[in-house]
Amino acid sequence: MRGKRAITTDTALRLSKALGVDDRFWINIQTDFDLEVELARRGDELAKVIPLVAN
């Protein structure tokens, strides 16, 4: 959506129907984008979080 609007569940369903691509594909693209944006915004803050379990 040219970076101006998120892909909603409604949009994902419509794109799926129109283009024959699984609706979860569209939702996953949006989720990946959202996570990347938040990581860029909050990377320094997240680096300070102490894990509750050992890796």
mmCIF entry with sequence, helices, sheets and N, C-alpha, C, O atoms, coordinates in Angstrom:
data_MODEL
# 
_entry.id   MODEL 
# 
_entity.id                         1 
_entity.type                       polymer 
_entity.pdbx_number_of_molecules   1 
# 
_entity_poly.entity_id                      1 
_entity_poly.type                           'polypeptide(L)' 
_entity_poly.nstd_linkage                   no 
_entity_poly.nstd_monomer                   no 
_entity_poly.pdbx_seq_one_letter_code       MRGKRAITTDTALRLSKALGVDDRFWINIQTDFDLEVELARRGDELAKVIPLVAN 
_entity_poly.pdbx_seq_one_letter_code_can   MRGKRAITTDTALRLSKALGVDDRFWINIQTDFDLEVELARRGDELAKVIPLVAN 
_entity_poly.pdbx_strand_id                 A 
# 
loop_
_entity_poly_seq.entity_id 
_entity_poly_seq.num 
_entity_poly_seq.mon_id 
_entity_poly_seq.hetero 
1 1  MET n 
1 2  ARG n 
1 3  GLY n 
1 4  LYS n 
1 5  ARG n 
1 6  ALA n 
1 7  ILE n 
1 8  THR n 
1 9  THR n 
1 10 ASP n 
1 11 THR n 
1 12 ALA n 
1 13 LEU n 
1 14 ARG n 
1 15 LEU n 
1 16 SER n 
1 17 LYS n 
1 18 ALA n 
1 19 LEU n 
1 20 GLY n 
1 21 VAL n 
1 22 ASP n 
1 23 ASP n 
1 24 ARG n 
1 25 PHE n 
1 26 TRP n 
1 27 ILE n 
1 28 ASN n 
1 29 ILE n 
1 30 GLN n 
1 31 THR n 
1 32 ASP n 
1 33 PHE n 
1 34 ASP n 
1 35 LEU n 
1 36 GLU n 
1 37 VAL n 
1 38 GLU n 
1 39 LEU n 
1 40 ALA n 
1 41 ARG n 
1 42 ARG n 
1 43 GLY n 
1 44 ASP n 
1 45 GLU n 
1 46 LEU n 
1 47 ALA n 
1 48 LYS n 
1 49 VAL n 
1 50 ILE n 
1 51 PRO n 
1 52 LEU n 
1 53 VAL n 
1 54 ALA n 
1 55 ASN n 
# 
_struct_asym.id          A 
_struct_asym.entity_id   1 
# 
loop_
_struct_conf.conf_type_id 
_struct_conf.id 
_struct_conf.pdbx_PDB_helix_id 
_struct_conf.beg_label_comp_id 
_struct_conf.beg_label_asym_id 
_struct_conf.beg_label_seq_id 
_struct_conf.pdbx_beg_PDB_ins_code 
_struct_conf.end_label_comp_id 
_struct_conf.end_label_asym_id 
_struct_conf.end_label_seq_id 
_struct_conf.pdbx_end_PDB_ins_code 
_struct_conf.beg_auth_comp_id 
_struct_conf.beg_auth_asym_id 
_struct_conf.beg_auth_seq_id 
_struct_conf.end_auth_comp_id 
_struct_conf.end_auth_asym_id 
_struct_conf.end_auth_seq_id 
_struct_conf.pdbx_PDB_helix_class 
_struct_conf.details 
_struct_conf.pdbx_PDB_helix_length 
HELX_P HELX_P1 AA1 THR A 9  ? LEU A 19 ? THR A 9  LEU A 19 1 ? 11 
HELX_P HELX_P2 AA2 ASP A 23 ? ALA A 47 ? ASP A 23 ALA A 47 1 ? 25 
# 
_struct_conf_type.id          HELX_P 
_struct_conf_type.criteria    ? 
_struct_conf_type.reference   ? 
# 
loop_
_atom_site.group_PDB 
_atom_site.id 
_atom_site.type_symbol 
_atom_site.label_atom_id 
_atom_site.label_alt_id 
_atom_site.label_comp_id 
_atom_site.label_asym_id 
_atom_site.label_entity_id 
_atom_site.label_seq_id 
_atom_site.pdbx_PDB_ins_code 
_atom_site.Cartn_x 
_atom_site.Cartn_y 
_atom_site.Cartn_z 
_atom_site.occupancy 
_atom_site.B_iso_or_equiv 
_atom_site.pdbx_formal_charge 
_atom_site.auth_seq_id 
_atom_site.auth_comp_id 
_atom_site.auth_asym_id 
_atom_site.auth_atom_id 
_atom_site.pdbx_PDB_model_num 
ATOM 1   N N  . MET A 1 1  ? 0.824  -1.187  0.000  1.00 0.00 ? 1  MET A N  1 
ATOM 2   C CA . MET A 1 1  ? 0.000  0.000   0.000  1.00 0.00 ? 1  MET A CA 1 
ATOM 3   C C  . MET A 1 1  ? 0.868  1.251   0.000  1.00 0.00 ? 1  MET A C  1 
ATOM 4   O O  . MET A 1 1  ? 0.487  2.301   0.516  1.00 0.00 ? 1  MET A O  1 
ATOM 5   N N  . ARG A 1 2  ? 2.022  1.106   -0.583 1.00 0.00 ? 2  ARG A N  1 
ATOM 6   C CA . ARG A 1 2  ? 2.963  2.212   -0.722 1.00 0.00 ? 2  ARG A CA 1 
ATOM 7   C C  . ARG A 1 2  ? 3.443  2.771   0.616  1.00 0.00 ? 2  ARG A C  1 
ATOM 8   O O  . ARG A 1 2  ? 3.824  3.938   0.708  1.00 0.00 ? 2  ARG A O  1 
ATOM 9   N N  . GLY A 1 3  ? 3.420  1.933   1.649  1.00 0.00 ? 3  GLY A N  1 
ATOM 10  C CA . GLY A 1 3  ? 3.903  2.353   2.950  1.00 0.00 ? 3  GLY A CA 1 
ATOM 11  C C  . GLY A 1 3  ? 2.989  3.313   3.684  1.00 0.00 ? 3  GLY A C  1 
ATOM 12  O O  . GLY A 1 3  ? 3.381  3.865   4.712  1.00 0.00 ? 3  GLY A O  1 
ATOM 13  N N  . LYS A 1 4  ? 1.785  3.526   3.186  1.00 0.00 ? 4  LYS A N  1 
ATOM 14  C CA . LYS A 1 4  ? 0.883  4.476   3.818  1.00 0.00 ? 4  LYS A CA 1 
ATOM 15  C C  . LYS A 1 4  ? -0.184 3.795   4.674  1.00 0.00 ? 4  LYS A C  1 
ATOM 16  O O  . LYS A 1 4  ? -0.711 4.393   5.612  1.00 0.00 ? 4  LYS A O  1 
ATOM 17  N N  . ARG A 1 5  ? -0.497 2.551   4.347  1.00 0.00 ? 5  ARG A N  1 
ATOM 18  C CA . ARG A 1 5  ? -1.528 1.831   5.087  1.00 0.00 ? 5  ARG A CA 1 
ATOM 19  C C  . ARG A 1 5  ? -1.084 0.404   5.323  1.00 0.00 ? 5  ARG A C  1 
ATOM 20  O O  . ARG A 1 5  ? -0.343 -0.172  4.527  1.00 0.00 ? 5  ARG A O  1 
ATOM 21  N N  . ALA A 1 6  ? -1.541 -0.151  6.415  1.00 0.00 ? 6  ALA A N  1 
ATOM 22  C CA . ALA A 1 6  ? -1.236 -1.542  6.735  1.00 0.00 ? 6  ALA A CA 1 
ATOM 23  C C  . ALA A 1 6  ? -2.153 -2.472  5.946  1.00 0.00 ? 6  ALA A C  1 
ATOM 24  O O  . ALA A 1 6  ? -3.253 -2.092  5.544  1.00 0.00 ? 6  ALA A O  1 
ATOM 25  N N  . ILE A 1 7  ? -1.680 -3.683  5.736  1.00 0.00 ? 7  ILE A N  1 
ATOM 26  C CA . ILE A 1 7  ? -2.526 -4.704  5.132  1.00 0.00 ? 7  ILE A CA 1 
ATOM 27  C C  . ILE A 1 7  ? -3.383 -5.284  6.249  1.00 0.00 ? 7  ILE A C  1 
ATOM 28  O O  . ILE A 1 7  ? -2.881 -5.979  7.132  1.00 0.00 ? 7  ILE A O  1 
ATOM 29  N N  . THR A 1 8  ? -4.663 -4.997  6.203  1.00 0.00 ? 8  THR A N  1 
ATOM 30  C CA . THR A 1 8  ? -5.596 -5.495  7.212  1.00 0.00 ? 8  THR A CA 1 
ATOM 31  C C  . THR A 1 8  ? -6.034 -6.908  6.855  1.00 0.00 ? 8  THR A C  1 
ATOM 32  O O  . THR A 1 8  ? -5.741 -7.401  5.766  1.00 0.00 ? 8  THR A O  1 
ATOM 33  N N  . THR A 1 9  ? -6.728 -7.548  7.766  1.00 0.00 ? 9  THR A N  1 
ATOM 34  C CA . THR A 1 9  ? -7.244 -8.886  7.466  1.00 0.00 ? 9  THR A CA 1 
ATOM 35  C C  . THR A 1 9  ? -8.222 -8.830  6.293  1.00 0.00 ? 9  THR A C  1 
ATOM 36  O O  . THR A 1 9  ? -8.244 -9.734  5.457  1.00 0.00 ? 9  THR A O  1 
ATOM 37  N N  . ASP A 1 10 ? -9.021 -7.781  6.231  1.00 0.00 ? 10 ASP A N  1 
ATOM 38  C CA . ASP A 1 10 ? -9.951 -7.619  5.116  1.00 0.00 ? 10 ASP A CA 1 
ATOM 39  C C  . ASP A 1 10 ? -9.194 -7.508  3.796  1.00 0.00 ? 10 ASP A C  1 
ATOM 40  O O  . ASP A 1 10 ? -9.545 -8.162  2.814  1.00 0.00 ? 10 ASP A O  1 
ATOM 41  N N  . THR A 1 11 ? -8.165 -6.686  3.780  1.00 0.00 ? 11 THR A N  1 
ATOM 42  C CA . THR A 1 11 ? -7.359 -6.518  2.567  1.00 0.00 ? 11 THR A CA 1 
ATOM 43  C C  . THR A 1 11 ? -6.673 -7.822  2.196  1.00 0.00 ? 11 THR A C  1 
ATOM 44  O O  . THR A 1 11 ? -6.621 -8.182  1.020  1.00 0.00 ? 11 THR A O  1 
ATOM 45  N N  . ALA A 1 12 ? -6.146 -8.536  3.191  1.00 0.00 ? 12 ALA A N  1 
ATOM 46  C CA . ALA A 1 12 ? -5.490 -9.819  2.928  1.00 0.00 ? 12 ALA A CA 1 
ATOM 47  C C  . ALA A 1 12 ? -6.457 -10.806 2.283  1.00 0.00 ? 12 ALA A C  1 
ATOM 48  O O  . ALA A 1 12 ? -6.098 -11.507 1.337  1.00 0.00 ? 12 ALA A O  1 
ATOM 49  N N  . LEU A 1 13 ? -7.667 -10.857 2.791  1.00 0.00 ? 13 LEU A N  1 
ATOM 50  C CA . LEU A 1 13 ? -8.677 -11.764 2.220  1.00 0.00 ? 13 LEU A CA 1 
ATOM 51  C C  . LEU A 1 13 ? -9.029 -11.370 0.787  1.00 0.00 ? 13 LEU A C  1 
ATOM 52  O O  . LEU A 1 13 ? -9.194 -12.230 -0.078 1.00 0.00 ? 13 LEU A O  1 
ATOM 53  N N  . ARG A 1 14 ? -9.140 -10.085 0.546  1.00 0.00 ? 14 ARG A N  1 
ATOM 54  C CA . ARG A 1 14 ? -9.475 -9.613  -0.801 1.00 0.00 ? 14 ARG A CA 1 
ATOM 55  C C  . ARG A 1 14 ? -8.335 -9.871  -1.792 1.00 0.00 ? 14 ARG A C  1 
ATOM 56  O O  . ARG A 1 14 ? -8.573 -10.303 -2.919 1.00 0.00 ? 14 ARG A O  1 
ATOM 57  N N  . LEU A 1 15 ? -7.099 -9.604  -1.365 1.00 0.00 ? 15 LEU A N  1 
ATOM 58  C CA . LEU A 1 15 ? -5.948 -9.885  -2.223 1.00 0.00 ? 15 LEU A CA 1 
ATOM 59  C C  . LEU A 1 15 ? -5.835 -11.373 -2.502 1.00 0.00 ? 15 LEU A C  1 
ATOM 60  O O  . LEU A 1 15 ? -5.518 -11.781 -3.619 1.00 0.00 ? 15 LEU A O  1 
ATOM 61  N N  . SER A 1 16 ? -6.094 -12.178 -1.489 1.00 0.00 ? 16 SER A N  1 
ATOM 62  C CA . SER A 1 16 ? -6.047 -13.626 -1.644 1.00 0.00 ? 16 SER A CA 1 
ATOM 63  C C  . SER A 1 16 ? -7.042 -14.087 -2.694 1.00 0.00 ? 16 SER A C  1 
ATOM 64  O O  . SER A 1 16 ? -6.711 -14.877 -3.578 1.00 0.00 ? 16 SER A O  1 
ATOM 65  N N  . LYS A 1 17 ? -8.243 -13.594 -2.588 1.00 0.00 ? 17 LYS A N  1 
ATOM 66  C CA . LYS A 1 17 ? -9.302 -13.968 -3.538 1.00 0.00 ? 17 LYS A CA 1 
ATOM 67  C C  . LYS A 1 17 ? -8.978 -13.471 -4.943 1.00 0.00 ? 17 LYS A C  1 
ATOM 68  O O  . LYS A 1 17 ? -9.158 -14.205 -5.915 1.00 0.00 ? 17 LYS A O  1 
ATOM 69  N N  . ALA A 1 18 ? -8.506 -12.243 -5.057 1.00 0.00 ? 18 ALA A N  1 
ATOM 70  C CA . ALA A 1 18 ? -8.249 -11.640 -6.363 1.00 0.00 ? 18 ALA A CA 1 
ATOM 71  C C  . ALA A 1 18 ? -7.025 -12.230 -7.058 1.00 0.00 ? 18 ALA A C  1 
ATOM 72  O O  . ALA A 1 18 ? -7.018 -12.399 -8.278 1.00 0.00 ? 18 ALA A O  1 
ATOM 73  N N  . LEU A 1 19 ? -5.987 -12.544 -6.274 1.00 0.00 ? 19 LEU A N  1 
ATOM 74  C CA . LEU A 1 19 ? -4.713 -12.950 -6.870 1.00 0.00 ? 19 LEU A CA 1 
ATOM 75  C C  . LEU A 1 19 ? -4.389 -14.433 -6.700 1.00 0.00 ? 19 LEU A C  1 
ATOM 76  O O  . LEU A 1 19 ? -3.412 -14.933 -7.258 1.00 0.00 ? 19 LEU A O  1 
ATOM 77  N N  . GLY A 1 20 ? -5.224 -15.132 -5.919 1.00 0.00 ? 20 GLY A N  1 
ATOM 78  C CA . GLY A 1 20 ? -4.996 -16.559 -5.727 1.00 0.00 ? 20 GLY A CA 1 
ATOM 79  C C  . GLY A 1 20 ? -3.790 -16.885 -4.869 1.00 0.00 ? 20 GLY A C  1 
ATOM 80  O O  . GLY A 1 20 ? -3.200 -17.959 -4.993 1.00 0.00 ? 20 GLY A O  1 
ATOM 81  N N  . VAL A 1 21 ? -3.425 -15.953 -3.997 1.00 0.00 ? 21 VAL A N  1 
ATOM 82  C CA . VAL A 1 21 ? -2.298 -16.156 -3.081 1.00 0.00 ? 21 VAL A CA 1 
ATOM 83  C C  . VAL A 1 21 ? -2.880 -16.281 -1.676 1.00 0.00 ? 21 VAL A C  1 
ATOM 84  O O  . VAL A 1 21 ? -3.811 -15.559 -1.320 1.00 0.00 ? 21 VAL A O  1 
ATOM 85  N N  . ASP A 1 22 ? -2.333 -17.195 -0.878 1.00 0.00 ? 22 ASP A N  1 
ATOM 86  C CA . ASP A 1 22 ? -2.845 -17.450 0.458  1.00 0.00 ? 22 ASP A CA 1 
ATOM 87  C C  . ASP A 1 22 ? -2.964 -16.169 1.267  1.00 0.00 ? 22 ASP A C  1 
ATOM 88  O O  . ASP A 1 22 ? -2.077 -15.316 1.220  1.00 0.00 ? 22 ASP A O  1 
ATOM 89  N N  . ASP A 1 23 ? -4.052 -16.032 2.007  1.00 0.00 ? 23 ASP A N  1 
ATOM 90  C CA . ASP A 1 23 ? -4.282 -14.827 2.807  1.00 0.00 ? 23 ASP A CA 1 
ATOM 91  C C  . ASP A 1 23 ? -3.220 -14.648 3.891  1.00 0.00 ? 23 ASP A C  1 
ATOM 92  O O  . ASP A 1 23 ? -2.884 -13.518 4.245  1.00 0.00 ? 23 ASP A O  1 
ATOM 93  N N  . ARG A 1 24 ? -2.696 -15.735 4.414  1.00 0.00 ? 24 ARG A N  1 
ATOM 94  C CA . ARG A 1 24 ? -1.664 -15.634 5.439  1.00 0.00 ? 24 ARG A CA 1 
ATOM 95  C C  . ARG A 1 24 ? -0.358 -15.050 4.882  1.00 0.00 ? 24 ARG A C  1 
ATOM 96  O O  . ARG A 1 24 ? 0.423  -14.449 5.620  1.00 0.00 ? 24 ARG A O  1 
ATOM 97  N N  . PHE A 1 25 ? -0.134 -15.227 3.613  1.00 0.00 ? 25 PHE A N  1 
ATOM 98  C CA . PHE A 1 25 ? 1.031  -14.625 2.965  1.00 0.00 ? 25 PHE A CA 1 
ATOM 99  C C  . PHE A 1 25 ? 1.006  -13.112 3.158  1.00 0.00 ? 25 PHE A C  1 
ATOM 100 O O  . PHE A 1 25 ? 2.015  -12.516 3.536  1.00 0.00 ? 25 PHE A O  1 
ATOM 101 N N  . TRP A 1 26 ? -0.130 -12.498 2.901  1.00 0.00 ? 26 TRP A N  1 
ATOM 102 C CA . TRP A 1 26 ? -0.257 -11.046 3.009  1.00 0.00 ? 26 TRP A CA 1 
ATOM 103 C C  . TRP A 1 26 ? -0.130 -10.579 4.453  1.00 0.00 ? 26 TRP A C  1 
ATOM 104 O O  . TRP A 1 26 ? 0.529  -9.578  4.732  1.00 0.00 ? 26 TRP A O  1 
ATOM 105 N N  . ILE A 1 27 ? -0.768 -11.311 5.376  1.00 0.00 ? 27 ILE A N  1 
ATOM 106 C CA . ILE A 1 27 ? -0.679 -10.961 6.791  1.00 0.00 ? 27 ILE A CA 1 
ATOM 107 C C  . ILE A 1 27 ? 0.761  -11.099 7.285  1.00 0.00 ? 27 ILE A C  1 
ATOM 108 O O  . ILE A 1 27 ? 1.238  -10.263 8.052  1.00 0.00 ? 27 ILE A O  1 
ATOM 109 N N  . ASN A 1 28 ? 1.451  -12.149 6.846  1.00 0.00 ? 28 ASN A N  1 
ATOM 110 C CA . ASN A 1 28 ? 2.839  -12.353 7.267  1.00 0.00 ? 28 ASN A CA 1 
ATOM 111 C C  . ASN A 1 28 ? 3.752  -11.250 6.755  1.00 0.00 ? 28 ASN A C  1 
ATOM 112 O O  . ASN A 1 28 ? 4.669  -10.831 7.460  1.00 0.00 ? 28 ASN A O  1 
ATOM 113 N N  . ILE A 1 29 ? 3.517  -10.778 5.549  1.00 0.00 ? 29 ILE A N  1 
ATOM 114 C CA . ILE A 1 29 ? 4.300  -9.654  5.029  1.00 0.00 ? 29 ILE A CA 1 
ATOM 115 C C  . ILE A 1 29 ? 4.110  -8.431  5.927  1.00 0.00 ? 29 ILE A C  1 
ATOM 116 O O  . ILE A 1 29 ? 5.076  -7.746  6.260  1.00 0.00 ? 29 ILE A O  1 
ATOM 117 N N  . GLN A 1 30 ? 2.866  -8.161  6.315  1.00 0.00 ? 30 GLN A N  1 
ATOM 118 C CA . GLN A 1 30 ? 2.594  -7.013  7.171  1.00 0.00 ? 30 GLN A CA 1 
ATOM 119 C C  . GLN A 1 30 ? 3.250  -7.186  8.537  1.00 0.00 ? 30 GLN A C  1 
ATOM 120 O O  . GLN A 1 30 ? 3.841  -6.246  9.069  1.00 0.00 ? 30 GLN A O  1 
ATOM 121 N N  . THR A 1 31 ? 3.148  -8.383  9.102  1.00 0.00 ? 31 THR A N  1 
ATOM 122 C CA . THR A 1 31 ? 3.748  -8.655  10.408 1.00 0.00 ? 31 THR A CA 1 
ATOM 123 C C  . THR A 1 31 ? 5.260  -8.486  10.367 1.00 0.00 ? 31 THR A C  1 
ATOM 124 O O  . THR A 1 31 ? 5.845  -7.883  11.267 1.00 0.00 ? 31 THR A O  1 
ATOM 125 N N  . ASP A 1 32 ? 5.894  -9.014  9.327  1.00 0.00 ? 32 ASP A N  1 
ATOM 126 C CA . ASP A 1 32 ? 7.346  -8.858  9.182  1.00 0.00 ? 32 ASP A CA 1 
ATOM 127 C C  . ASP A 1 32 ? 7.730  -7.383  9.102  1.00 0.00 ? 32 ASP A C  1 
ATOM 128 O O  . ASP A 1 32 ? 8.701  -6.952  9.724  1.00 0.00 ? 32 ASP A O  1 
ATOM 129 N N  . PHE A 1 33 ? 6.973  -6.622  8.343  1.00 0.00 ? 33 PHE A N  1 
ATOM 130 C CA . PHE A 1 33 ? 7.236  -5.187  8.214  1.00 0.00 ? 33 PHE A CA 1 
ATOM 131 C C  . PHE A 1 33 ? 7.081  -4.485  9.561  1.00 0.00 ? 33 PHE A C  1 
ATOM 132 O O  . PHE A 1 33 ? 7.930  -3.684  9.952  1.00 0.00 ? 33 PHE A O  1 
ATOM 133 N N  . ASP A 1 34 ? 5.988  -4.790  10.268 1.00 0.00 ? 34 ASP A N  1 
ATOM 134 C CA . ASP A 1 34 ? 5.739  -4.169  11.571 1.00 0.00 ? 34 ASP A CA 1 
ATOM 135 C C  . ASP A 1 34 ? 6.863  -4.468  12.552 1.00 0.00 ? 34 ASP A C  1 
ATOM 136 O O  . ASP A 1 34 ? 7.302  -3.578  13.280 1.00 0.00 ? 34 ASP A O  1 
ATOM 137 N N  . LEU A 1 35 ? 7.333  -5.715  12.577 1.00 0.00 ? 35 LEU A N  1 
ATOM 138 C CA . LEU A 1 35 ? 8.416  -6.089  13.474 1.00 0.00 ? 35 LEU A CA 1 
ATOM 139 C C  . LEU A 1 35 ? 9.707  -5.349  13.131 1.00 0.00 ? 35 LEU A C  1 
ATOM 140 O O  . LEU A 1 35 ? 10.409 -4.889  14.032 1.00 0.00 ? 35 LEU A O  1 
ATOM 141 N N  . GLU A 1 36 ? 10.024 -5.229  11.868 1.00 0.00 ? 36 GLU A N  1 
ATOM 142 C CA . GLU A 1 36 ? 11.235 -4.509  11.455 1.00 0.00 ? 36 GLU A CA 1 
ATOM 143 C C  . GLU A 1 36 ? 11.173 -3.036  11.843 1.00 0.00 ? 36 GLU A C  1 
ATOM 144 O O  . GLU A 1 36 ? 12.166 -2.464  12.290 1.00 0.00 ? 36 GLU A O  1 
ATOM 145 N N  . VAL A 1 37 ? 10.012 -2.432  11.672 1.00 0.00 ? 37 VAL A N  1 
ATOM 146 C CA . VAL A 1 37 ? 9.845  -1.023  12.037 1.00 0.00 ? 37 VAL A CA 1 
ATOM 147 C C  . VAL A 1 37 ? 10.028 -0.844  13.540 1.00 0.00 ? 37 VAL A C  1 
ATOM 148 O O  . VAL A 1 37 ? 10.735 0.067   13.970 1.00 0.00 ? 37 VAL A O  1 
ATOM 149 N N  . GLU A 1 38 ? 9.405  -1.696  14.336 1.00 0.00 ? 38 GLU A N  1 
ATOM 150 C CA . GLU A 1 38 ? 9.532  -1.583  15.791 1.00 0.00 ? 38 GLU A CA 1 
ATOM 151 C C  . GLU A 1 38 ? 10.954 -1.855  16.261 1.00 0.00 ? 38 GLU A C  1 
ATOM 152 O O  . GLU A 1 38 ? 11.445 -1.190  17.173 1.00 0.00 ? 38 GLU A O  1 
ATOM 153 N N  . LEU A 1 39 ? 11.610 -2.821  15.648 1.00 0.00 ? 39 LEU A N  1 
ATOM 154 C CA . LEU A 1 39 ? 12.995 -3.112  16.017 1.00 0.00 ? 39 LEU A CA 1 
ATOM 155 C C  . LEU A 1 39 ? 13.878 -1.898  15.728 1.00 0.00 ? 39 LEU A C  1 
ATOM 156 O O  . LEU A 1 39 ? 14.757 -1.562  16.522 1.00 0.00 ? 39 LEU A O  1 
ATOM 157 N N  . ALA A 1 40 ? 13.647 -1.255  14.613 1.00 0.00 ? 40 ALA A N  1 
ATOM 158 C CA . ALA A 1 40 ? 14.420 -0.053  14.279 1.00 0.00 ? 40 ALA A CA 1 
ATOM 159 C C  . ALA A 1 40 ? 14.145 1.066   15.285 1.00 0.00 ? 40 ALA A C  1 
ATOM 160 O O  . ALA A 1 40 ? 15.052 1.810   15.655 1.00 0.00 ? 40 ALA A O  1 
ATOM 161 N N  . ARG A 1 41 ? 12.903 1.179   15.720 1.00 0.00 ? 41 ARG A N  1 
ATOM 162 C CA . ARG A 1 41 ? 12.530 2.230   16.667 1.00 0.00 ? 41 ARG A CA 1 
ATOM 163 C C  . ARG A 1 41 ? 13.026 1.951   18.076 1.00 0.00 ? 41 ARG A C  1 
ATOM 164 O O  . ARG A 1 41 ? 13.449 2.864   18.785 1.00 0.00 ? 41 ARG A O  1 
ATOM 165 N N  . ARG A 1 42 ? 12.971 0.690   18.477 1.00 0.00 ? 42 ARG A N  1 
ATOM 166 C CA . ARG A 1 42 ? 13.207 0.346   19.873 1.00 0.00 ? 42 ARG A CA 1 
ATOM 167 C C  . ARG A 1 42 ? 14.415 -0.557  20.100 1.00 0.00 ? 42 ARG A C  1 
ATOM 168 O O  . ARG A 1 42 ? 14.555 -1.149  21.171 1.00 0.00 ? 42 ARG A O  1 
ATOM 169 N N  . GLY A 1 43 ? 15.282 -0.666  19.108 1.00 0.00 ? 43 GLY A N  1 
ATOM 170 C CA . GLY A 1 43 ? 16.433 -1.556  19.209 1.00 0.00 ? 43 GLY A CA 1 
ATOM 171 C C  . GLY A 1 43 ? 17.279 -1.325  20.431 1.00 0.00 ? 43 GLY A C  1 
ATOM 172 O O  . GLY A 1 43 ? 17.649 -2.278  21.117 1.00 0.00 ? 43 GLY A O  1 
ATOM 173 N N  . ASP A 1 44 ? 17.599 -0.063  20.725 1.00 0.00 ? 44 ASP A N  1 
ATOM 174 C CA . ASP A 1 44 ? 18.434 0.262   21.891 1.00 0.00 ? 44 ASP A CA 1 
ATOM 175 C C  . ASP A 1 44 ? 17.721 -0.110  23.190 1.00 0.00 ? 44 ASP A C  1 
ATOM 176 O O  . ASP A 1 44 ? 18.334 -0.644  24.114 1.00 0.00 ? 44 ASP A O  1 
ATOM 177 N N  . GLU A 1 45 ? 16.442 0.175   23.247 1.00 0.00 ? 45 GLU A N  1 
ATOM 178 C CA . GLU A 1 45 ? 15.649 -0.140  24.439 1.00 0.00 ? 45 GLU A CA 1 
ATOM 179 C C  . GLU A 1 45 ? 15.550 -1.662  24.633 1.00 0.00 ? 45 GLU A C  1 
ATOM 180 O O  . GLU A 1 45 ? 15.676 -2.151  25.755 1.00 0.00 ? 45 GLU A O  1 
ATOM 181 N N  . LEU A 1 46 ? 15.331 -2.387  23.572 1.00 0.00 ? 46 LEU A N  1 
ATOM 182 C CA . LEU A 1 46 ? 15.219 -3.844  23.656 1.00 0.00 ? 46 LEU A CA 1 
ATOM 183 C C  . LEU A 1 46 ? 16.540 -4.509  24.033 1.00 0.00 ? 46 LEU A C  1 
ATOM 184 O O  . LEU A 1 46 ? 16.547 -5.569  24.659 1.00 0.00 ? 46 LEU A O  1 
ATOM 185 N N  . ALA A 1 47 ? 17.643 -3.895  23.659 1.00 0.00 ? 47 ALA A N  1 
ATOM 186 C CA . ALA A 1 47 ? 18.955 -4.445  23.990 1.00 0.00 ? 47 ALA A CA 1 
ATOM 187 C C  . ALA A 1 47 ? 19.192 -4.444  25.499 1.00 0.00 ? 47 ALA A C  1 
ATOM 188 O O  . ALA A 1 47 ? 20.023 -5.204  25.997 1.00 0.00 ? 47 ALA A O  1 
ATOM 189 N N  . LYS A 1 48 ? 18.476 -3.606  26.218 1.00 0.00 ? 48 LYS A N  1 
ATOM 190 C CA . LYS A 1 48 ? 18.632 -3.510  27.670 1.00 0.00 ? 48 LYS A CA 1 
ATOM 191 C C  . LYS A 1 48 ? 17.783 -4.523  28.442 1.00 0.00 ? 48 LYS A C  1 
ATOM 192 O O  . LYS A 1 48 ? 17.951 -4.677  29.652 1.00 0.00 ? 48 LYS A O  1 
ATOM 193 N N  . VAL A 1 49 ? 16.889 -5.201  27.763 1.00 0.00 ? 49 VAL A N  1 
ATOM 194 C CA . VAL A 1 49 ? 16.008 -6.166  28.426 1.00 0.00 ? 49 VAL A CA 1 
ATOM 195 C C  . VAL A 1 49 ? 16.827 -7.399  28.806 1.00 0.00 ? 49 VAL A C  1 
ATOM 196 O O  . VAL A 1 49 ? 17.561 -7.958  27.992 1.00 0.00 ? 49 VAL A O  1 
ATOM 197 N N  . ILE A 1 50 ? 16.679 -7.799  30.050 1.00 0.00 ? 50 ILE A N  1 
ATOM 198 C CA . ILE A 1 50 ? 17.406 -8.963  30.569 1.00 0.00 ? 50 ILE A CA 1 
ATOM 199 C C  . ILE A 1 50 ? 16.538 -10.206 30.372 1.00 0.00 ? 50 ILE A C  1 
ATOM 200 O O  . ILE A 1 50 ? 15.404 -10.250 30.848 1.00 0.00 ? 50 ILE A O  1 
ATOM 201 N N  . PRO A 1 51 ? 17.063 -11.215 29.673 1.00 0.00 ? 51 PRO A N  1 
ATOM 202 C CA . PRO A 1 51 ? 16.284 -12.442 29.459 1.00 0.00 ? 51 PRO A CA 1 
ATOM 203 C C  . PRO A 1 51 ? 15.955 -13.140 30.773 1.00 0.00 ? 51 PRO A C  1 
ATOM 204 O O  . PRO A 1 51 ? 16.767 -13.139 31.698 1.00 0.00 ? 51 PRO A O  1 
ATOM 205 N N  . LEU A 1 52 ? 14.790 -13.726 30.857 1.00 0.00 ? 52 LEU A N  1 
ATOM 206 C CA . LEU A 1 52 ? 14.383 -14.440 32.057 1.00 0.00 ? 52 LEU A CA 1 
ATOM 207 C C  . LEU A 1 52 ? 14.823 -15.896 32.044 1.00 0.00 ? 52 LEU A C  1 
ATOM 208 O O  . LEU A 1 52 ? 14.796 -16.563 33.077 1.00 0.00 ? 52 LEU A O  1 
ATOM 209 N N  . VAL A 1 53 ? 15.229 -16.391 30.882 1.00 0.00 ? 53 VAL A N  1 
ATOM 210 C CA . VAL A 1 53 ? 15.711 -17.767 30.765 1.00 0.00 ? 53 VAL A CA 1 
ATOM 211 C C  . VAL A 1 53 ? 17.078 -17.747 30.107 1.00 0.00 ? 53 VAL A C  1 
ATOM 212 O O  . VAL A 1 53 ? 17.390 -16.846 29.329 1.00 0.00 ? 53 VAL A O  1 
ATOM 213 N N  . ALA A 1 54 ? 17.899 -18.753 30.427 1.00 0.00 ? 54 ALA A N  1 
ATOM 214 C CA . ALA A 1 54 ? 19.238 -18.848 29.832 1.00 0.00 ? 54 ALA A CA 1 
ATOM 215 C C  . ALA A 1 54 ? 19.120 -19.359 28.401 1.00 0.00 ? 54 ALA A C  1 
ATOM 216 O O  . ALA A 1 54 ? 18.251 -20.174 28.089 1.00 0.00 ? 54 ALA A O  1 
ATOM 217 N N  . ASN A 1 55 ? 20.001 -18.871 27.541 1.00 0.00 ? 55 ASN A N  1 
ATOM 218 C CA . ASN A 1 55 ? 20.011 -19.339 26.145 1.00 0.00 ? 55 ASN A CA 1 
ATOM 219 C C  . ASN A 1 55 ? 20.790 -20.596 26.001 1.00 0.00 ? 55 ASN A C  1 
ATOM 220 O O  . ASN A 1 55 ? 20.902 -21.129 24.897 1.00 0.00 ? 55 ASN A O  1 
# 
